[in-house]
């Protein structure tokens, strides 16, 4: 199978759920570091989830679905202040993302 669109939706959904659960477990992986390495983070997944919902989810509802709690609570419990180095790495890798 070479085309992503040929992947069964149930399989894709199961893989997506596993990714989200993995990110919930790895709360030590900061969003800024995920952005700096891969150009996406939990917030991106939340935005993509909201977009895919065709208006059924608000931004906060989508974030809660990804974070497993309200976003403000996750930030307070798990998000550290980003360093200048992390922010620079994130800015550089974001240039590689598709428009």
MOQUI-V959348 format. One record per residue. N is the residue number from 1. RES is the residue in one small letter. D_LAST is the distance of its C-alpha to the last C-alpha in Angstrom with 1 decimal. Layout:
n=<N | N>
res=<RES | RES>
d_last=<D_LAST | D_LAST>
This chain:
n=<1 | 2 | 3 | 4 | 5 | 6 | 7 | 8 | 9 | 10 | 11 | 12 | 13 | 14 | 15 | 16 | 17 | 18 | 19 | 20 | 21 | 22 | 23 | 24 | 25 | 26 | 27 | 28 | 29 | 30 | 31 | 32 | 33 | 34 | 35 | 36 | 37 | 38 | 39 | 40 | 41 | 42 | 43 | 44 | 45 | 46 | 47 | 48 | 49 | 50 | 51 | 52 | 53 | 54 | 55 | 56 | 57 | 58 | 59 | 60 | 61 | 62 | 63 | 64 | 65 | 66 | 67 | 68 | 69 | 70 | 71 | 72 | 73 | 74 | 75 | 76 | 77 | 78 | 79 | 80 | 81 | 82 | 83 | 84 | 85 | 86 | 87 | 88 | 89 | 90 | 91 | 92 | 93 | 94 | 95 | 96 | 97 | 98 | 99>
res=<x | x | x | x | x | x | x | x | x | x | x | x | x | x | x | x | x | x | x | x | x | x | x | x | x | x | x | x | x | x | x | x | x | x | x | x | x | x | x | x | x | x | x | x | x | x | x | x | x | x | x | x | x | x | x | x | x | x | x | x | x | x | x | x | x | x | x | x | x | x | x | x | x | x | x | x | x | x | x | x | x | x | x | x | x | x | x | x | x | x | x | x | x | x | x | x | x | x | x>
d_last=<26.5 | 23.4 | 21.1 | 19.5 | 20.3 | 23.9 | 24.2 | 26.6 | 25.2 | 28.0 | 27.2 | 23.5 | 24.7 | 27.2 | 24.8 | 22.5 | 25.6 | 26.7 | 23.5 | 23.8 | 27.5 | 26.9 | 24.6 | 27.3 | 29.9 | 28.1 | 28.0 | 28.6 | 25.1 | 23.5 | 20.0 | 19.3 | 20.6 | 18.5 | 15.3 | 16.9 | 17.6 | 15.0 | 12.0 | 13.1 | 16.3 | 18.6 | 16.9 | 13.6 | 16.1 | 17.8 | 14.9 | 14.2 | 17.9 | 18.3 | 15.8 | 17.6 | 20.9 | 20.5 | 22.1 | 24.7 | 23.6 | 23.0 | 20.7 | 23.9 | 25.1 | 22.0 | 22.1 | 25.8 | 25.3 | 23.1 | 25.2 | 28.5 | 29.6 | 28.6 | 25.7 | 28.0 | 30.6 | 28.3 | 27.2 | 30.9 | 32.0 | 29.4 | 27.0 | 28.1 | 27.3 | 24.4 | 25.8 | 24.4 | 23.9 | 21.8 | 19.6 | 19.3 | 18.3 | 15.7 | 14.2 | 14.4 | 12.9 | 9.8 | 9.0 | 8.9 | 6.4 | 3.8 | 0.0>
